[in-house]
């Protein structure tokens, strides 16, 4: 599903963000990425999305050699990856239904498919009654639910979440994590970068910890910090 082999990334300013990183993620896994700021988590995500290219090493996602993708192939590659960001990135001039439908429109889905799928996904994330509302009319938690709906509406094989609970209160964060776990249980592979210690500790999923661009820990059923610390 996801395979990094000896991947390093050095930016043009000379900063080495990743150093000889290797790991594999199997289909259906749930993996937390943890580590301090500047540990390399964001670079790892950008590499998976092909927003940046590795300086060395190889990355394979769904049996695709990401480094060899031509520019015109990248949008098609990303169709199998749903992405959730901390800052929502919703379209302010479109209501909830249209924000989610837009993700289907850009991949060429038919109107019939959109009309049958979007309501189901909104129901899945608890927004069936908010379809006609606009982002500015929603709470932060509701906006994040829209982002989740948009990320999964095309049934991606992988969901990448970058600090999805960072701006949410604990109760709302817990609700969002329950939705993400349900998405994972349906078969979607989840990679989530987070600083939310309580969430990581309570869920006991696989934890990959980055430190200064290297993997310092890869632990199944782990916590935010190593169990023996």
C-alpha positions as CSV (number, residue, x, y, z in Angstrom):
1,X,0.0,0.0,0.0
2,X,2.6,2.6,1.1
3,X,6.4,1.9,1.1
4,X,9.2,4.3,1.8
5,X,12.7,3.0,1.2
6,X,15.7,5.0,2.4
7,X,13.9,8.3,1.7
8,X,15.7,11.6,2.3
9,X,14.6,15.1,1.5
10,X,16.9,18.1,1.4
11,X,15.2,21.4,0.5
12,X,16.9,24.0,-1.6
13,X,17.9,26.1,1.4
14,X,19.9,23.1,2.6
15,X,17.6,21.9,5.4
16,X,17.4,18.1,5.6
17,X,13.8,17.4,6.5
18,X,14.1,13.6,6.2
19,X,17.1,11.3,6.5
20,X,17.0,7.7,5.2
21,X,13.4,7.0,6.3
22,X,12.0,3.5,5.6
23,X,8.7,2.0,6.6
24,X,5.7,0.2,5.1
25,X,2.0,0.6,5.8
26,X,-0.4,-2.2,4.8
27,X,-3.9,-1.8,3.4
28,X,-6.4,-1.0,6.2
29,X,-3.9,0.1,8.8
30,X,-4.3,3.2,11.0
31,X,-1.0,5.0,11.7
32,X,-0.3,8.0,13.8
33,X,2.6,10.2,12.9
34,X,4.0,12.0,16.0
35,X,7.0,14.1,16.8
36,X,7.9,17.7,17.6
37,X,7.5,20.6,15.2
38,X,10.1,20.3,12.3
39,X,10.5,16.6,13.0
40,X,9.6,15.8,9.4
41,X,5.9,14.9,9.6
42,X,4.7,17.6,7.1
43,X,7.4,16.7,4.6
44,X,6.4,13.0,4.9
45,X,2.8,14.0,4.0
46,X,3.9,16.2,1.1
47,X,6.0,13.4,-0.3
48,X,3.0,11.0,-0.2
49,X,0.9,13.6,-2.0
50,X,3.7,14.3,-4.5
51,X,3.7,17.9,-3.5
52,X,7.5,17.6,-3.2
53,X,9.9,15.0,-4.6
54,X,12.4,13.0,-2.5
55,X,16.1,13.8,-2.9
56,X,16.9,10.1,-2.7
57,X,15.3,6.8,-2.0
58,X,12.0,5.5,-3.4
59,X,8.3,5.9,-2.5
60,X,5.6,3.4,-3.7
61,X,1.9,4.0,-3.1
62,X,-0.6,1.6,-4.5
63,X,2.2,0.0,-6.5
64,X,3.0,3.4,-8.1
65,X,6.5,4.7,-8.1
66,X,5.6,8.3,-6.9
67,X,9.0,9.8,-8.0
68,X,8.4,8.8,-11.6
69,X,5.0,10.4,-12.0
70,X,4.7,12.9,-14.8
71,X,3.2,16.2,-13.9
72,X,0.0,15.4,-15.8
73,X,-0.4,12.1,-13.9
74,X,-0.3,13.6,-10.4
75,X,-4.0,14.7,-10.3
76,X,-5.1,11.2,-11.2
77,X,-2.7,9.7,-8.7
78,X,-4.2,11.9,-5.9
79,X,-7.7,10.7,-6.6
80,X,-7.0,7.6,-4.5
81,X,-6.0,9.8,-1.5
82,X,-8.4,11.8,0.6
83,X,-6.8,14.7,2.6
84,X,-8.0,16.4,5.7
85,X,-6.2,19.6,6.9
86,X,-6.4,21.5,10.2
87,X,-7.4,24.7,8.4
88,X,-10.5,23.2,6.6
89,X,-9.9,24.8,3.1
90,X,-13.6,24.8,2.3
91,X,-15.0,26.9,-0.5
92,X,-16.8,29.8,1.2
93,X,-19.2,30.5,-1.6
94,X,-20.6,26.9,-1.8
95,X,-22.9,25.3,0.7
96,X,-22.1,22.0,2.4
97,X,-23.7,19.8,-0.3
98,X,-21.8,21.7,-3.1
99,X,-18.5,21.6,-1.2
100,X,-18.7,17.8,-1.1
101,X,-20.2,17.4,-4.6
102,X,-17.3,19.5,-6.0
103,X,-14.9,16.7,-5.1
104,X,-16.9,14.4,-7.3
105,X,-17.3,16.9,-10.1
106,X,-13.6,17.3,-10.6
107,X,-13.1,13.6,-11.1
108,X,-15.9,13.5,-13.7
109,X,-18.7,11.8,-11.7
110,X,-22.2,11.9,-13.2
111,X,-24.9,14.1,-11.7
112,X,-26.8,10.9,-10.9
113,X,-23.9,9.5,-9.0
114,X,-23.3,12.8,-7.1
115,X,-27.0,13.1,-6.1
116,X,-27.0,9.5,-4.7
117,X,-23.6,9.6,-3.0
118,X,-23.3,13.0,-1.4
119,X,-26.4,12.7,0.9
120,X,-25.1,9.3,2.1
121,X,-21.7,10.7,3.0
122,X,-23.2,13.7,4.7
123,X,-25.3,11.3,6.8
124,X,-22.2,9.3,7.6
125,X,-20.5,12.3,9.2
126,X,-23.7,13.6,10.9
127,X,-24.4,16.5,8.6
128,X,-27.6,15.3,6.8
129,X,-29.5,18.4,8.1
130,X,-26.7,20.9,7.2
131,X,-26.6,20.4,3.5
132,X,-27.8,23.8,2.5
133,X,-25.7,25.7,5.1
134,X,-22.5,27.6,4.2
135,X,-19.1,27.2,5.9
136,X,-19.4,30.5,7.7
137,X,-22.6,29.3,9.4
138,X,-21.0,26.2,10.8
139,X,-19.0,25.5,13.9
140,X,-15.4,24.4,13.7
141,X,-16.3,20.8,14.3
142,X,-19.1,20.9,11.7
143,X,-16.6,22.4,9.1
144,X,-14.2,19.5,9.9
145,X,-17.0,17.0,9.3
146,X,-17.5,18.6,5.8
147,X,-13.8,18.3,5.1
148,X,-14.0,14.6,6.1
149,X,-17.1,14.1,3.9
150,X,-15.3,15.8,1.0
151,X,-12.2,13.6,1.6
152,X,-14.0,10.3,1.5
153,X,-16.8,10.9,-1.0
154,X,-14.8,9.4,-3.9
155,X,-14.0,6.3,-1.7
156,X,-10.2,6.8,-1.6
157,X,-7.9,3.9,-0.7
158,X,-5.9,6.2,1.7
159,X,-7.0,9.0,4.0
160,X,-4.2,11.4,5.1
161,X,-5.1,13.7,8.0
162,X,-2.8,16.5,9.0
163,X,-3.7,17.7,12.6
164,X,-7.4,17.3,11.9
165,X,-8.3,18.0,15.6
166,X,-5.8,20.9,16.2
167,X,-8.4,23.7,16.3
168,X,-11.2,21.7,18.1
169,X,-12.3,21.3,21.7
170,X,-11.7,17.9,23.3
171,X,-15.4,16.7,22.9
172,X,-15.6,17.7,19.3
173,X,-12.1,16.2,18.6
174,X,-13.3,12.9,20.1
175,X,-16.3,12.9,17.7
176,X,-14.1,13.6,14.7
177,X,-11.8,10.8,15.7
178,X,-14.8,8.4,16.0
179,X,-15.7,9.3,12.4
180,X,-12.1,8.8,11.2
181,X,-12.0,5.4,13.0
182,X,-15.2,4.3,11.3
183,X,-13.7,5.3,8.0
184,X,-10.7,3.1,8.8
185,X,-12.9,0.2,9.8
186,X,-14.6,0.4,6.4
187,X,-11.3,-0.5,4.8
188,X,-9.6,2.9,4.2
189,X,-6.0,3.2,5.2
190,X,-5.5,6.1,7.6
191,X,-2.3,8.2,8.1
192,X,-2.7,10.9,10.7
193,X,-0.1,13.5,11.9
194,X,-1.0,14.8,15.3
195,X,0.2,16.4,18.5
196,X,-2.9,15.3,20.4
197,X,-1.4,13.1,23.1
198,X,-4.7,12.0,24.7
199,X,-6.1,10.9,21.4
200,X,-3.0,8.8,20.5
201,X,-2.9,7.3,24.0
202,X,-6.5,6.3,24.1
203,X,-6.8,4.8,20.6
204,X,-3.7,2.5,20.8
205,X,-3.0,2.4,17.1
206,X,0.4,2.0,15.4
207,X,2.6,5.0,16.1
208,X,5.5,6.2,14.0
209,X,7.6,8.8,15.7
210,X,9.9,11.2,13.9
211,X,12.8,13.0,15.4
212,X,15.0,15.3,13.4
213,X,14.0,13.7,10.2
214,X,14.5,10.1,11.3
215,X,12.2,7.5,12.6
216,X,12.9,7.1,16.3
217,X,10.1,4.7,17.0
218,X,7.6,2.4,15.1
219,X,5.3,0.8,17.7
220,X,2.1,-1.2,17.3
221,X,-0.6,-0.2,19.7
222,X,1.5,2.6,20.9
223,X,1.0,5.8,22.9
224,X,2.2,9.3,22.1
225,X,5.4,8.6,24.0
226,X,7.3,5.3,24.3
227,X,5.7,3.0,26.9
228,X,9.0,2.6,28.8
229,X,9.7,6.4,29.1
